[in-house]
Amino acid sequence: MHTSDPALTDVVLEHVRRRLAADPAPLGRRGDAHELAAGLDGAIGAEPLGLDAAMRLYVQHIEPTIASSRSPRYLAYIPAAPTPAATAFDMLVSAFALHGDGWEDCSGAIAAENQALRVIADRAGLPAGAGGCFVSGGSAGNLSALVVARDSRPPVTRPRIAVTAETHSSVANTLRIIGVEPFLVPVEDHRLTGAALRAALLEDEAPETVIAVVATAGTTNAGIIDDLEGIAEVARELGIWFHIDAAYGGGALFSDRLRPAFAGIEHADAVVIDPHKWLFTPFDCGAVLYRDPAKAAAVHTQEAEYLGNPNAGEWNPSDYAYHLTRRARGLPLWFSLATYGIDAYGRAVDAGRALALATAALIEASDQLELVREPGLSVVLFRRHGWGQGEYEAWGELLFARGLAYVAPTKWEGRPVGRLVFIHPDLTLDVVREILATLEEPTPTVARRGSLAQVAE
Ligand SMILES: *Cc1c(COP(=O)(O)O)cnc(C)c1O
């Protein structure tokens, strides 16, 4: 089965070519568990199913039931919108199993990845010595960096890390994994400020056990950027680690218009940015950058007889996160940045921001709808009068079933609200109008998960 087979490659590439030519990408639909089980039944056995049959299963059952994050109509969670260059190059990275754990045998990949990381570090204003690596995403970045925060300082008993109610769930997960307790800072209007952090520490009985603060630059729920400058000042005064989670928002550093909102990010000890969110890179690509990478290497470098020669080179990405083997997942970003240039990224981010502002204006102009707050970055939160959780969910199901959009509701101050997130620069305002028009229809209801009924009331 290891014999080179150009015909097989052609079958797969031909399908990729056809799919990529479908522009815009189809949105997809949700699969039914029983149908999928029946469809895939017996696919893998001791004897071969064969190329054509396996491909048919993929085309019939698998692909259509994955909501395409490449579709401009995907507006849930944080969408992705990988560029054609990044998409094509990701295929190349996979095709040749391009790896990137150590300089010893992956030097070119690492040099290019580091060039892309440098571009991000420059936008953030981090010093020349800053560096890090690409990981699978924000969760892996937060975990890797907060371990460094804990272990690159004298130990304290029962250490705590300052967070807010808006801090991403992956940070709560990280703290549980690394055995650090959260120090929950109460904030006004969902935004951590230096003053709020200072006040919370003053009221606490053991402030010296707070070893780090996590600021968010673009909250996932609402796109709010914390007071990075003020928090940096408190962190500097106390000599604690200043971590910035910019997994979603970080791409906006490339917009000259939005960059000022990130003032203070240049003081961070570590920054986490997901290129697979607002830097138009395929999954799974997160970046973790350290002000002083030597601290990260001291914590993460693994040593063993079978790990080869650690002194063979310049830079080992495996030293800057908890991982070891990794695909060179930063190369698609590198290729795309080189292909289109940095300015194109700023323009694409601005397009998402402009769509969010225009959508907010449409919502404000509607009698049925209420804008929850000015959009933070590219997140729009809104209420439809009279709706509860069930109606927002049913509306989402209806949009998905009609192929109009993929959306997911959220909660704001305890109450369910609608949420739209704009990343894809090619989404048009006409499509947004089409989506918002469905909010004027009779209230939808859902009979049960996955099946849909619209009941006029
Ligand atoms: C998405 C997100 C994460 C988690 O990133 P993954 O890539 O999903 O692991 C962390 N923090 C913030 C602010 C995010 O938006």
The ligand as an ORCA input file, in Angstrom:
! r2SCAN-3c Opt
* xyz 0 1
  C     -11.021     30.561     20.484
  C     -10.405     31.104     21.713
  C      -9.577     30.309     22.503
  C      -9.374     28.840     22.234
  O      -8.705     28.662     21.044
  P      -8.769     27.233     20.265
  O      -8.023     27.549     19.028
  O     -10.212     26.944     20.038
  O      -8.115     26.229     21.122
  C      -8.964     30.893     23.582
  N      -9.171     32.185     23.877
  C      -9.983     32.979     23.141
  C     -10.154     34.413     23.530
  C     -10.635     32.456     22.041
  O     -11.449     33.229     21.319
*
